[in-house]
Amino acid sequence: MINNALLVGHSGRDAELRTTTTGKQFCTFTIATSESYQGADGEWREDTEWHKIKLYGRSAERIASKVKKGDLVSVEGSIKYYELDGVNKTEIKAFKVKVLTAKNKQIEHSPSGFLPPSETSKLDPWSVPKSEPWSPSKATWGNP
């Protein structure tokens, strides 16, 4: 059986470091993921889902200081269902968390990966000699 979740979304709040009654540290935060679709009426809609993320162990302390509200975050983990005070709950028990972009640092996708906006305009993928297939490592920067 496989229980694996991969989410990429924006954090809804700063990560919070907590300690269990047994002294084990964990960190919690939420991320939002969105899905766009066209309704039967032809109008575009966007649904946003909020996911509660929980990370245990030494990684919790490190991530708690890095994840801030608005950051683009990648989370890998497993889906956990539980009941609390008669209410069914769901959370992602994370085993890998990466901050992809900080809220104040804008990064755009480009043919060579993720680059700051000021650098993406300098990338010329057509500057590679035609005898060779294009690859990001052979692209030139600036005006050739």
LUMNUDO-27997 format. One record per residue: x, y, z of N, C-alpha, C, O in turn; residue in one letter. Coordinates in nm, 3 decimals. Example, Ala and Ser with C-alpha at 12.3 -4.5 7.8 and 13.67 -1.06 7.14 Angstrom:
BEGIN
+---------+---------+---------+---------+----------+---------+---------+---------+---------+---------+---------+---------+------+
!  n.east ! n.north !    n.up ! ca.east ! ca.north !   ca.up !  c.east ! c.north !    c.up !  o.east ! o.north !    o.up ! code !
+---------+---------+---------+---------+----------+---------+---------+---------+---------+---------+---------+---------+------+
!   1.319 !  -0.569 !   0.780 !   1.230 !   -0.450 !   0.780 !   1.320 !  -0.330 !   0.780 !   1.424 !  -0.332 !   0.846 !    A !
!   1.285 !  -0.225 !   0.708 !   1.367 !   -0.106 !   0.714 !   1.290 !   0.003 !   0.787 !   1.341 !   0.114 !   0.804 !    S !
+---------+---------+---------+---------+----------+---------+---------+---------+---------+---------+---------+---------+------+
This chain:
BEGIN
+---------+---------+---------+---------+----------+---------+---------+---------+---------+---------+---------+---------+------+
!  n.east ! n.north !    n.up ! ca.east ! ca.north !   ca.up !  c.east ! c.north !    c.up !  o.east ! o.north !    o.up ! code !
+---------+---------+---------+---------+----------+---------+---------+---------+---------+---------+---------+---------+------+
!   0.083 !  -0.118 !   0.000 !   0.000 !    0.000 !   0.000 !   0.088 !   0.125 !   0.000 !   0.195 !   0.126 !   0.059 !    M !
!   0.041 !   0.228 !  -0.066 !   0.115 !    0.354 !  -0.073 !   0.027 !   0.466 !  -0.020 !  -0.088 !   0.480 !  -0.061 !    I !
!   0.081 !   0.544 !   0.069 !   0.013 !    0.663 !   0.120 !   0.114 !   0.776 !   0.108 !   0.191 !   0.801 !   0.201 !    N !
!   0.114 !   0.844 !  -0.005 !   0.212 !    0.948 !  -0.032 !   0.142 !   1.070 !  -0.089 !   0.062 !   1.059 !  -0.182 !    N !
!   0.172 !   1.186 !  -0.033 !   0.113 !    1.312 !  -0.079 !   0.225 !   1.407 !  -0.118 !   0.326 !   1.417 !  -0.049 !    A !
!   0.207 !   1.476 !  -0.229 !   0.300 !    1.580 !  -0.273 !   0.216 !   1.705 !  -0.299 !   0.129 !   1.705 !  -0.386 !    L !
!   0.244 !   1.811 !  -0.224 !   0.170 !    1.935 !  -0.236 !   0.265 !   2.051 !  -0.259 !   0.373 !   2.055 !  -0.200 !    L !
!   0.226 !   2.144 !  -0.343 !   0.299 !    2.269 !  -0.361 !   0.197 !   2.381 !  -0.349 !   0.100 !   2.385 !  -0.425 !    V !
!   0.218 !   2.470 !  -0.254 !   0.123 !    2.579 !  -0.233 !   0.184 !   2.688 !  -0.147 !   0.299 !   2.679 !  -0.103 !    G !
!   0.105 !   2.790 !  -0.123 !   0.150 !    2.902 !  -0.042 !   0.110 !   2.881 !   0.104 !  -0.003 !   2.840 !   0.133 !    H !
!   0.204 !   2.910 !   0.195 !   0.175 !    2.894 !   0.337 !   0.076 !   3.000 !   0.382 !   0.084 !   3.116 !   0.342 !    S !
!  -0.018 !   2.957 !   0.466 !  -0.121 !    3.048 !   0.514 !  -0.083 !   3.122 !   0.640 !  -0.147 !   3.221 !   0.676 !    G !
!   0.020 !   3.075 !   0.707 !   0.067 !    3.140 !   0.830 !   0.210 !   3.095 !   0.855 !   0.258 !   2.999 !   0.795 !    R !
!   0.278 !   3.166 !   0.944 !   0.412 !    3.125 !   0.984 !   0.405 !   2.988 !   1.051 !   0.309 !   2.957 !   1.122 !    D !
!   0.509 !   2.907 !   1.029 !   0.516 !    2.778 !   1.096 !   0.532 !   2.800 !   1.246 !   0.597 !   2.894 !   1.290 !    A !
!   0.470 !   2.711 !   1.322 !   0.472 !    2.724 !   1.468 !   0.534 !   2.599 !   1.529 !   0.490 !   2.487 !   1.501 !    E !
!   0.635 !   2.617 !   1.611 !   0.703 !    2.506 !   1.678 !   0.633 !   2.478 !   1.811 !   0.610 !   2.569 !   1.890 !    L !
!   0.600 !   2.350 !   1.833 !   0.533 !    2.309 !   1.957 !   0.603 !   2.188 !   2.015 !   0.690 !   2.128 !   1.952 !    R !
!   0.565 !   2.153 !   2.136 !   0.620 !    2.035 !   2.203 !   0.506 !   1.952 !   2.257 !   0.411 !   2.004 !   2.316 !    T !
!   0.515 !   1.819 !   2.236 !   0.412 !    1.729 !   2.289 !   0.429 !   1.715 !   2.440 !   0.528 !   1.762 !   2.496 !    T !
!   0.333 !   1.651 !   2.504 !   0.341 !    1.630 !   2.649 !   0.458 !   1.538 !   2.685 !   0.504 !   1.539 !   2.799 !    T !
!   0.507 !   1.460 !   2.588 !   0.621 !    1.372 !   2.613 !   0.754 !   1.438 !   2.577 !   0.859 !   1.375 !   2.588 !    T !
!   0.750 !   1.565 !   2.535 !   0.872 !    1.639 !   2.505 !   0.918 !   1.632 !   2.361 !   1.025 !   1.683 !   2.328 !    G !
!   0.839 !   1.571 !   2.273 !   0.876 !    1.561 !   2.132 !   0.836 !   1.689 !   2.059 !   0.723 !   1.736 !   2.072 !    K !
!   0.929 !   1.747 !   1.981 !   0.898 !    1.870 !   1.909 !   0.831 !   1.841 !   1.775 !   0.862 !   1.743 !   1.708 !    Q !
!   0.739 !   1.929 !   1.739 !   0.676 !    1.922 !   1.608 !   0.641 !   2.063 !   1.563 !   0.630 !   2.155 !   1.645 !    F !
!   0.624 !   2.078 !   1.434 !   0.592 !    2.210 !   1.379 !   0.466 !   2.196 !   1.294 !   0.447 !   2.095 !   1.227 !    C !
!   0.381 !   2.297 !   1.298 !   0.259 !    2.296 !   1.219 !   0.248 !   2.425 !   1.138 !   0.292 !   2.531 !   1.181 !    T !
!   0.188 !   2.412 !   1.020 !   0.153 !    2.527 !   0.938 !   0.051 !   2.480 !   0.836 !   0.023 !   2.360 !   0.826 !    F !
!  -0.004 !   2.572 !   0.763 !  -0.102 !    2.536 !   0.660 !  -0.052 !   2.584 !   0.524 !   0.021 !   2.683 !   0.514 !    T !
!  -0.093 !   2.512 !   0.418 !  -0.067 !    2.561 !   0.283 !  -0.197 !   2.553 !   0.203 !  -0.283 !   2.469 !   0.229 !    I !
!  -0.207 !   2.641 !   0.107 !  -0.324 !    2.645 !   0.018 !  -0.282 !   2.598 !  -0.120 !  -0.179 !   2.641 !  -0.174 !    A !
!  -0.362 !   2.509 !  -0.177 !  -0.345 !    2.469 !  -0.316 !  -0.469 !   2.509 !  -0.392 !  -0.579 !   2.511 !  -0.335 !    T !
!  -0.453 !   2.542 !  -0.519 !  -0.567 !    2.588 !  -0.599 !  -0.579 !   2.508 !  -0.727 !  -0.480 !   2.457 !  -0.780 !    S !
!  -0.701 !   2.497 !  -0.774 !  -0.730 !    2.428 !  -0.900 !  -0.825 !   2.516 !  -0.981 !  -0.929 !   2.559 !  -0.930 !    E !
!  -0.789 !   2.543 !  -1.104 !  -0.874 !    2.623 !  -1.192 !  -0.948 !   2.530 !  -1.288 !  -0.892 !   2.431 !  -1.336 !    S !
!  -1.072 !   2.562 !  -1.315 !  -1.151 !    2.483 !  -1.409 !  -1.259 !   2.571 !  -1.471 !  -1.295 !   2.675 !  -1.417 !    Y !
!  -1.308 !   2.526 !  -1.585 !  -1.413 !    2.599 !  -1.654 !  -1.547 !   2.531 !  -1.623 !  -1.564 !   2.412 !  -1.648 !    Q !
!  -1.639 !   2.608 !  -1.569 !  -1.770 !    2.555 !  -1.533 !  -1.857 !   2.532 !  -1.654 !  -1.821 !   2.569 !  -1.766 !    G !
!  -1.972 !   2.469 !  -1.633 !  -2.066 !    2.440 !  -1.742 !  -2.114 !   2.568 !  -1.810 !  -2.152 !   2.565 !  -1.927 !    A !
!  -2.113 !   2.679 !  -1.738 !  -2.157 !    2.807 !  -1.794 !  -2.046 !   2.877 !  -1.872 !  -2.067 !   2.987 !  -1.924 !    D !
!  -1.927 !   2.815 !  -1.880 !  -1.816 !    2.874 !  -1.954 !  -1.728 !   2.966 !  -1.872 !  -1.624 !   3.011 !  -1.920 !    G !
!  -1.768 !   2.997 !  -1.749 !  -1.690 !    3.084 !  -1.662 !  -1.578 !   3.004 !  -1.595 !  -1.596 !   2.888 !  -1.558 !    E !
!  -1.463 !   3.069 !  -1.579 !  -1.351 !    3.006 !  -1.510 !  -1.367 !   3.024 !  -1.360 !  -1.402 !   3.132 !  -1.312 !    W !
!  -1.340 !   2.917 !  -1.287 !  -1.349 !    2.919 !  -1.142 !  -1.219 !   2.867 !  -1.084 !  -1.143 !   2.796 !  -1.150 !    R !
!  -1.195 !   2.902 !  -0.957 !  -1.078 !    2.852 !  -0.888 !  -1.121 !   2.803 !  -0.751 !  -1.182 !   2.877 !  -0.673 !    E !
!  -1.088 !   2.678 !  -0.722 !  -1.115 !    2.621 !  -0.590 !  -0.985 !   2.615 !  -0.513 !  -0.882 !   2.572 !  -0.565 !    D !
!  -0.989 !   2.658 !  -0.389 !  -0.871 !    2.655 !  -0.302 !  -0.896 !   2.558 !  -0.188 !  -1.001 !   2.562 !  -0.123 !    T !
!  -0.799 !   2.471 !  -0.166 !  -0.803 !    2.375 !  -0.055 !  -0.695 !   2.412 !   0.044 !  -0.583 !   2.446 !   0.005 !    E !
!  -0.727 !   2.405 !   0.172 !  -0.628 !    2.431 !   0.277 !  -0.586 !   2.299 !   0.339 !  -0.670 !   2.214 !   0.368 !    W !
!  -0.456 !   2.282 !   0.359 !  -0.401 !    2.158 !   0.411 !  -0.321 !   2.188 !   0.538 !  -0.237 !   2.277 !   0.540 !    H !
!  -0.349 !   2.111 !   0.644 !  -0.273 !    2.124 !   0.768 !  -0.149 !   2.034 !   0.757 !  -0.160 !   1.916 !   0.727 !    K !
!  -0.033 !   2.093 !   0.781 !   0.093 !    2.021 !   0.770 !   0.153 !   2.006 !   0.909 !   0.153 !   2.100 !   0.988 !    I !
!   0.204 !   1.886 !   0.939 !   0.269 !    1.861 !   1.067 !   0.401 !   1.789 !   1.039 !   0.404 !   1.691 !   0.965 !    K !
!   0.509 !   1.838 !   1.101 !   0.643 !    1.783 !   1.081 !   0.705 !   1.758 !   1.218 !   0.701 !   1.845 !   1.305 !    L !
!   0.761 !   1.638 !   1.238 !   0.817 !    1.599 !   1.368 !   0.969 !   1.594 !   1.364 !   1.030 !   1.593 !   1.257 !    Y !
!   1.028 !   1.590 !   1.482 !   1.172 !    1.567 !   1.496 !   1.257 !   1.690 !   1.479 !   1.210 !   1.803 !   1.492 !    G !
!   1.386 !   1.665 !   1.450 !   1.481 !    1.775 !   1.437 !   1.447 !   1.866 !   1.320 !   1.474 !   1.986 !   1.325 !    R !
!   1.388 !   1.811 !   1.215 !   1.349 !    1.893 !   1.100 !   1.246 !   1.997 !   1.138 !   1.241 !   2.104 !   1.078 !    S !
!   1.165 !   1.967 !   1.237 !   1.059 !    2.059 !   1.279 !   1.117 !   2.192 !   1.325 !   1.064 !   2.298 !   1.290 !    A !
!   1.225 !   2.188 !   1.402 !   1.285 !    2.310 !   1.452 !   1.343 !   2.394 !   1.338 !   1.329 !   2.517 !   1.337 !    E !
!   1.406 !   2.328 !   1.243 !   1.467 !    2.398 !   1.130 !   1.361 !   2.461 !   1.041 !   1.373 !   2.577 !   1.001 !    R !
!   1.258 !   2.386 !   1.011 !   1.152 !    2.435 !   0.921 !   1.069 !   2.543 !   0.989 !   1.024 !   2.637 !   0.924 !    I !
!   1.049 !   2.532 !   1.119 !   0.968 !    2.630 !   1.192 !   1.023 !   2.771 !   1.177 !   0.947 !   2.868 !   1.176 !    A !
!   1.154 !   2.783 !   1.166 !   1.214 !    2.915 !   1.152 !   1.218 !   2.964 !   1.007 !   1.249 !   3.080 !   0.982 !    S !
!   1.188 !   2.875 !   0.912 !   1.200 !    2.912 !   0.771 !   1.068 !   2.940 !   0.701 !   1.061 !   3.028 !   0.616 !    K !
!   0.962 !   2.867 !   0.735 !   0.834 !    2.882 !   0.666 !   0.760 !   3.003 !   0.721 !   0.723 !   3.007 !   0.839 !    V !
!   0.738 !   3.101 !   0.635 !   0.666 !    3.223 !   0.672 !   0.540 !   3.235 !   0.587 !   0.530 !   3.176 !   0.479 !    K !
!   0.444 !   3.310 !   0.636 !   0.319 !    3.331 !   0.565 !   0.347 !   3.384 !   0.424 !   0.421 !   3.480 !   0.406 !    K !
!   0.285 !   3.319 !   0.323 !   0.299 !    3.362 !   0.184 !   0.407 !   3.291 !   0.107 !   0.412 !   3.302 !  -0.015 !    G !
!   0.497 !   3.216 !   0.175 !   0.603 !    3.144 !   0.105 !   0.544 !   3.033 !   0.019 !   0.445 !   2.970 !   0.056 !    D !
!   0.607 !   3.008 !  -0.096 !   0.572 !    2.893 !  -0.179 !   0.649 !   2.775 !  -0.124 !   0.771 !   2.777 !  -0.116 !    L !
!   0.575 !   2.669 !  -0.085 !   0.634 !    2.556 !  -0.014 !   0.597 !   2.426 !  -0.082 !   0.485 !   2.408 !  -0.128 !    V !
!   0.695 !   2.335 !  -0.089 !   0.673 !    2.199 !  -0.137 !   0.673 !   2.106 !  -0.017 !   0.762 !   2.114 !   0.068 !    S !
!   0.573 !   2.018 !  -0.009 !   0.560 !    1.927 !   0.104 !   0.541 !   1.785 !   0.052 !   0.455 !   1.760 !  -0.032 !    V !
!   0.622 !   1.693 !   0.103 !   0.603 !    1.551 !   0.076 !   0.572 !   1.484 !   0.209 !   0.638 !   1.511 !   0.309 !    E !
!   0.473 !   1.396 !   0.209 !   0.437 !    1.329 !   0.332 !   0.328 !   1.228 !   0.311 !   0.301 !   1.186 !   0.198 !    G !
!   0.264 !   1.188 !   0.419 !   0.154 !    1.093 !   0.412 !   0.028 !   1.157 !   0.469 !   0.034 !   1.247 !   0.554 !    S !
!  -0.085 !   1.110 !   0.422 !  -0.215 !    1.164 !   0.465 !  -0.258 !   1.090 !   0.591 !  -0.260 !   0.967 !   0.594 !    I !
!  -0.292 !   1.164 !   0.694 !  -0.337 !    1.106 !   0.820 !  -0.479 !   1.153 !   0.850 !  -0.509 !   1.272 !   0.840 !    K !
!  -0.565 !   1.059 !   0.886 !  -0.701 !    1.089 !   0.926 !  -0.714 !   1.058 !   1.075 !  -0.660 !   0.958 !   1.122 !    Y !
!  -0.785 !   1.142 !   1.148 !  -0.806 !    1.118 !   1.289 !  -0.934 !   1.188 !   1.333 !  -0.991 !   1.270 !   1.260 !    Y !
!  -0.978 !   1.153 !   1.453 !  -1.098 !    1.215 !   1.509 !  -1.058 !   1.291 !   1.634 !  -0.984 !   1.240 !   1.718 !    E !
!  -1.108 !   1.415 !   1.645 !  -1.080 !    1.498 !   1.762 !  -1.210 !   1.560 !   1.808 !  -1.274 !   1.635 !   1.734 !    L !
!  -1.250 !   1.529 !   1.929 !  -1.376 !    1.579 !   1.987 !  -1.495 !   1.550 !   1.896 !  -1.583 !   1.634 !   1.880 !    D !
!  -1.497 !   1.430 !   1.838 !  -1.608 !    1.388 !   1.755 !  -1.607 !   1.445 !   1.613 !  -1.703 !   1.425 !   1.538 !    G !
!  -1.500 !   1.516 !   1.575 !  -1.491 !    1.575 !   1.441 !  -1.378 !   1.505 !   1.365 !  -1.267 !   1.492 !   1.416 !    V !
!  -1.408 !   1.461 !   1.243 !  -1.306 !    1.398 !   1.159 !  -1.211 !   1.504 !   1.106 !  -1.255 !   1.609 !   1.057 !    N !
!  -1.081 !   1.478 !   1.115 !  -0.977 !    1.572 !   1.073 !  -0.882 !   1.502 !   0.976 !  -0.870 !   1.380 !   0.974 !    K !
!  -0.814 !   1.584 !   0.896 !  -0.712 !    1.534 !   0.804 !  -0.590 !   1.624 !   0.815 !  -0.602 !   1.745 !   0.829 !    T !
!  -0.471 !   1.563 !   0.808 !  -0.347 !    1.639 !   0.807 !  -0.245 !   1.565 !   0.723 !  -0.259 !   1.445 !   0.695 !    E !
!  -0.142 !   1.637 !   0.684 !  -0.030 !    1.576 !   0.613 !   0.085 !   1.564 !   0.712 !   0.133 !   1.664 !   0.764 !    I !
!   0.129 !   1.442 !   0.737 !   0.246 !    1.419 !   0.821 !   0.366 !   1.426 !   0.727 !   0.395 !   1.332 !   0.653 !    K !
!   0.435 !   1.539 !   0.731 !   0.541 !    1.566 !   0.634 !   0.670 !   1.496 !   0.672 !   0.705 !   1.483 !   0.789 !    A !
!   0.741 !   1.450 !   0.568 !   0.877 !    1.400 !   0.590 !   0.978 !   1.481 !   0.510 !   1.099 !   1.465 !   0.529 !    F !
!   0.929 !   1.567 !   0.420 !   1.019 !    1.654 !   0.344 !   0.947 !   1.785 !   0.314 !   0.838 !   1.784 !   0.257 !    K !
!   1.008 !   1.896 !   0.352 !   0.951 !    2.030 !   0.329 !   1.061 !   2.117 !   0.269 !   1.173 !   2.121 !   0.318 !    V !
!   1.026 !   2.188 !   0.162 !   1.120 !    2.282 !   0.100 !   1.050 !   2.416 !   0.080 !   0.937 !   2.421 !   0.033 !    K !
!   1.119 !   2.524 !   0.115 !   1.068 !    2.657 !   0.084 !   1.120 !   2.690 !  -0.055 !   1.240 !   2.708 !  -0.075 !    V !
!   1.029 !   2.698 !  -0.153 !   1.068 !    2.721 !  -0.292 !   1.094 !   2.868 !  -0.319 !   1.192 !   2.902 !  -0.385 !    L !
!   1.008 !   2.955 !  -0.269 !   1.031 !    3.099 !  -0.282 !   0.982 !   3.166 !  -0.156 !   0.875 !   3.135 !  -0.103 !    T !
!   1.061 !   3.258 !  -0.110 !   1.020 !    3.337 !   0.005 !   0.922 !   3.443 !  -0.044 !   0.928 !   3.484 !  -0.160 !    A !
!   0.834 !   3.487 !   0.041 !   0.730 !    3.584 !   0.006 !   0.787 !   3.709 !  -0.060 !   0.728 !   3.761 !  -0.154 !    K !
!   0.898 !   3.757 !  -0.012 !   0.955 !    3.882 !  -0.063 !   1.053 !   3.863 !  -0.178 !   1.107 !   3.961 !  -0.229 !    N !
!   1.078 !   3.739 !  -0.219 !   1.170 !    3.712 !  -0.330 !   1.091 !   3.647 !  -0.442 !   1.050 !   3.531 !  -0.430 !    K !
!   1.070 !   3.718 !  -0.549 !   0.993 !    3.667 !  -0.660 !   1.085 !   3.590 !  -0.754 !   1.189 !   3.641 !  -0.795 !    Q !
!   1.047 !   3.466 !  -0.787 !   1.126 !    3.383 !  -0.877 !   1.034 !   3.331 !  -0.986 !   0.922 !   3.289 !  -0.957 !    I !
!   1.080 !   3.333 !  -1.109 !   1.000 !    3.287 !  -1.222 !   1.060 !   3.161 !  -1.279 !   1.180 !   3.137 !  -1.267 !    E !
!   0.976 !   3.079 !  -1.342 !   1.022 !    2.960 !  -1.411 !   1.077 !   3.000 !  -1.547 !   1.018 !   3.083 !  -1.616 !    H !
!   1.188 !   2.941 !  -1.585 !   1.248 !    2.971 !  -1.715 !   1.301 !   2.841 !  -1.774 !   1.303 !   2.739 !  -1.705 !    S !
!   1.345 !   2.842 !  -1.901 !   1.397 !    2.719 !  -1.961 !   1.514 !   2.659 !  -1.885 !   1.539 !   2.539 !  -1.898 !    P !
!   1.586 !   2.736 !  -1.810 !   1.700 !    2.682 !  -1.737 !   1.669 !   2.656 !  -1.590 !   1.760 !   2.637 !  -1.510 !    S !
!   1.542 !   2.654 !  -1.553 !   1.505 !    2.630 !  -1.414 !   1.442 !   2.753 !  -1.355 !   1.368 !   2.824 !  -1.423 !    G !
!   1.470 !   2.779 !  -1.228 !   1.412 !    2.893 !  -1.160 !   1.515 !   3.003 !  -1.148 !   1.622 !   2.984 !  -1.089 !    F !
!   1.483 !   3.119 !  -1.203 !   1.575 !    3.232 !  -1.204 !   1.504 !   3.358 !  -1.157 !   1.382 !   3.367 !  -1.168 !    L !
!   1.577 !   3.453 !  -1.104 !   1.515 !    3.581 !  -1.070 !   1.463 !   3.648 !  -1.197 !   1.522 !   3.629 !  -1.303 !    P !
!   1.355 !   3.726 !  -1.189 !   1.298 !    3.791 !  -1.308 !   1.399 !   3.873 !  -1.387 !   1.391 !   3.879 !  -1.509 !    P !
!   1.495 !   3.936 !  -1.318 !   1.593 !    4.017 !  -1.389 !   1.683 !   3.933 !  -1.479 !   1.738 !   3.984 !  -1.576 !    S !
!   1.698 !   3.805 !  -1.447 !   1.785 !    3.718 !  -1.527 !   1.710 !   3.648 !  -1.639 !   1.771 !   3.613 !  -1.740 !    E !
!   1.579 !   3.626 !  -1.625 !   1.507 !    3.552 !  -1.727 !   1.502 !   3.626 !  -1.859 !   1.498 !   3.564 !  -1.965 !    T !
!   1.503 !   3.759 !  -1.856 !   1.499 !    3.837 !  -1.979 !   1.631 !   3.830 !  -2.054 !   1.636 !   3.861 !  -2.173 !    S !
!   1.740 !   3.790 !  -1.986 !   1.871 !    3.782 !  -2.050 !   1.895 !   3.646 !  -2.116 !   1.987 !   3.632 !  -2.196 !    K !
!   1.812 !   3.547 !  -2.082 !   1.832 !    3.414 !  -2.134 !   1.785 !   3.405 !  -2.278 !   1.669 !   3.438 !  -2.308 !    L !
!   1.872 !   3.363 !  -2.368 !   1.837 !    3.347 !  -2.508 !   1.855 !   3.201 !  -2.548 !   1.966 !   3.160 !  -2.583 !    D !
!   1.748 !   3.120 !  -2.543 !   1.762 !    2.977 !  -2.573 !   1.798 !   2.951 !  -2.718 !   1.838 !   2.839 !  -2.751 !    P !
!   1.784 !   3.049 !  -2.806 !   1.812 !    3.028 !  -2.948 !   1.957 !   3.059 !  -2.984 !   1.995 !   3.053 !  -3.101 !    W !
!   2.039 !   3.092 !  -2.884 !   2.178 !    3.126 !  -2.911 !   2.268 !   3.004 !  -2.922 !   2.387 !   3.018 !  -2.950 !    S !
!   2.215 !   2.884 !  -2.899 !   2.294 !    2.762 !  -2.910 !   2.310 !   2.729 !  -3.058 !   2.214 !   2.741 !  -3.134 !    V !
!   2.431 !   2.689 !  -3.103 !   2.449 !    2.653 !  -3.244 !   2.348 !   2.548 !  -3.287 !   2.316 !   2.458 !  -3.211 !    P !
!   2.299 !   2.559 !  -3.410 !   2.192 !    2.473 !  -3.459 !   2.235 !   2.327 !  -3.471 !   2.149 !   2.239 !  -3.475 !    K !
!   2.365 !   2.299 !  -3.475 !   2.411 !    2.161 !  -3.487 !   2.394 !   2.085 !  -3.355 !   2.401 !   1.962 !  -3.353 !    S !
!   2.373 !   2.156 !  -3.244 !   2.358 !    2.093 !  -3.115 !   2.216 !   2.109 !  -3.063 !   2.155 !   2.214 !  -3.085 !    E !
!   2.163 !   2.008 !  -2.995 !   2.031 !    2.027 !  -2.934 !   2.039 !   2.130 !  -2.823 !   2.143 !   2.145 !  -2.758 !    P !
!   1.929 !   2.201 !  -2.801 !   1.927 !    2.304 !  -2.698 !   1.931 !   2.240 !  -2.561 !   1.863 !   2.140 !  -2.536 !    W !
!   2.010 !   2.296 !  -2.471 !   2.009 !    2.254 !  -2.331 !   2.034 !   2.378 !  -2.247 !   2.104 !   2.469 !  -2.293 !    S !
!   1.980 !   2.385 !  -2.127 !   1.997 !    2.503 !  -2.043 !   2.143 !   2.536 !  -2.015 !   2.178 !   2.653 !  -2.003 !    P !
!   2.227 !   2.435 !  -2.005 !   2.367 !    2.460 !  -1.970 !   2.444 !   2.527 !  -2.084 !   2.550 !   2.585 !  -2.061 !    S !
!   2.392 !   2.519 !  -2.210 !   2.462 !    2.578 !  -2.323 !   2.403 !   2.711 !  -2.368 !   2.454 !   2.773 !  -2.462 !    K !
!   2.297 !   2.755 !  -2.302 !   2.236 !    2.884 !  -2.337 !   2.330 !   2.996 !  -2.293 !   2.400 !   2.983 !  -2.193 !    A !
!   2.329 !   3.104 !  -2.367 !   2.415 !    3.218 !  -2.330 !   2.333 !   3.322 !  -2.257 !   2.212 !   3.332 !  -2.274 !    T !
!   2.403 !   3.401 !  -2.175 !   2.339 !    3.507 !  -2.099 !   2.370 !   3.640 !  -2.166 !   2.480 !   3.661 !  -2.218 !    W !
!   2.274 !   3.729 !  -2.164 !   2.292 !    3.861 !  -2.224 !   2.280 !   3.855 !  -2.375 !   2.230 !   3.756 !  -2.429 !    G !
!   2.322 !   3.956 !  -2.442 !   2.315 !    3.959 !  -2.587 !   2.438 !   3.891 !  -2.645 !   2.550 !   3.928 !  -2.611 !    N !
!   2.418 !   3.790 !  -2.733 !   2.533 !    3.717 !  -2.789 !   2.613 !   3.802 !  -2.886 !   2.713 !   3.755 !  -2.941 !    P !
+---------+---------+---------+---------+----------+---------+---------+---------+---------+---------+---------+---------+------+
